């Protein structure tokens, strides 16, 4: 793997998105290339700072509660819709069977 190819795989490598074989190739190149290794370390530091900042900043409690409430309402609507469709299908089967018997 050369330096140009590493640029394509650097971010997926940092994020742990590469398969084992490709990860090993990227790691081997980073171990042997000081320039790519320096770029890798720099990007890792940037990612670390971003992740650290993201973890500290949480949404206000009121906002989190509203989001959870909206998710629960959406799930309840979906559940009702599904059970309503099930009931309608059962009713249609009942009517069809009743008509067949009569």
Legacy VTK file of the C-alpha trace (Angstrom):
# vtk DataFile Version 3.0
C-alpha trace
ASCII
DATASET POLYDATA
POINTS 102 float
0.000 0.000 0.000
1.406 3.408 -0.934
0.888 6.880 0.544
-1.765 7.821 -2.016
-3.806 4.726 -1.259
-3.480 5.294 2.491
-5.248 8.642 2.165
-8.345 6.800 0.923
-8.364 4.439 3.915
-7.071 6.673 6.700
-10.437 7.854 8.068
-12.159 4.462 7.828
-9.082 3.026 9.588
-9.328 5.611 12.368
-13.033 4.851 12.772
-12.460 1.080 12.832
-14.517 0.539 9.685
-12.004 -1.523 7.696
-11.919 -5.286 7.538
-9.030 -7.011 9.293
-6.964 -7.612 6.148
-7.098 -3.987 5.010
-6.511 -2.704 8.551
-3.337 -4.765 8.769
-2.130 -3.337 5.445
-2.827 0.221 6.577
-1.110 -0.396 9.921
1.926 -1.905 8.164
2.221 1.179 5.976
1.831 3.528 8.937
4.566 1.604 10.775
6.934 2.084 7.854
6.073 5.604 6.681
6.837 8.512 9.041
4.893 11.046 6.952
1.663 9.009 6.870
2.140 8.079 10.510
2.389 11.770 11.414
-0.791 12.524 9.479
-2.518 9.597 11.194
-1.511 10.833 14.664
-2.676 14.340 13.817
-6.079 13.106 12.644
-6.423 10.880 15.725
-5.787 13.898 17.972
-8.403 15.951 16.131
-10.910 13.109 16.455
-10.099 12.774 20.146
-10.732 16.477 20.775
-14.021 16.326 18.862
-15.171 13.231 20.750
-14.198 14.771 24.060
-16.183 17.912 23.279
-19.204 15.950 22.109
-19.255 13.888 25.290
-19.220 16.959 27.515
-21.991 18.860 25.768
-25.296 17.210 26.533
-28.724 18.380 25.523
-30.689 20.080 28.275
-32.876 17.711 30.278
-36.114 19.305 29.024
-35.055 18.765 25.409
-34.061 15.145 26.044
-37.411 14.503 27.728
-39.321 16.033 24.785
-37.358 13.926 22.298
-38.036 10.746 24.277
-41.726 11.682 24.521
-41.942 12.206 20.757
-40.246 8.855 20.091
-42.672 7.092 22.441
-45.654 8.788 20.759
-44.403 7.759 17.324
-43.931 4.178 18.512
-47.426 4.139 20.042
-48.973 5.457 16.804
-47.087 2.842 14.824
-48.232 0.112 17.191
-51.854 1.252 16.982
-51.645 1.424 13.219
-50.270 -2.115 13.074
-52.882 -3.511 15.471
-55.617 -1.652 13.574
-54.499 -3.243 10.329
-54.473 -6.634 12.056
-58.023 -6.103 13.327
-59.211 -5.017 9.891
-57.668 -8.116 8.320
-59.391 -10.291 10.952
-62.708 -8.575 10.328
-62.417 -9.136 6.585
-61.660 -12.829 7.165
-64.672 -13.087 9.480
-66.978 -11.451 6.919
-65.672 -13.677 4.145
-66.165 -16.819 6.226
-69.627 -15.691 7.325
-70.666 -15.086 3.714
-69.259 -18.468 2.698
-71.262 -20.204 5.417
-74.507 -18.368 4.662
LINES 1 103
102 0 1 2 3 4 5 6 7 8 9 10 11 12 13 14 15 16 17 18 19 20 21 22 23 24 25 26 27 28 29 30 31 32 33 34 35 36 37 38 39 40 41 42 43 44 45 46 47 48 49 50 51 52 53 54 55 56 57 58 59 60 61 62 63 64 65 66 67 68 69 70 71 72 73 74 75 76 77 78 79 80 81 82 83 84 85 86 87 88 89 90 91 92 93 94 95 96 97 98 99 100 101
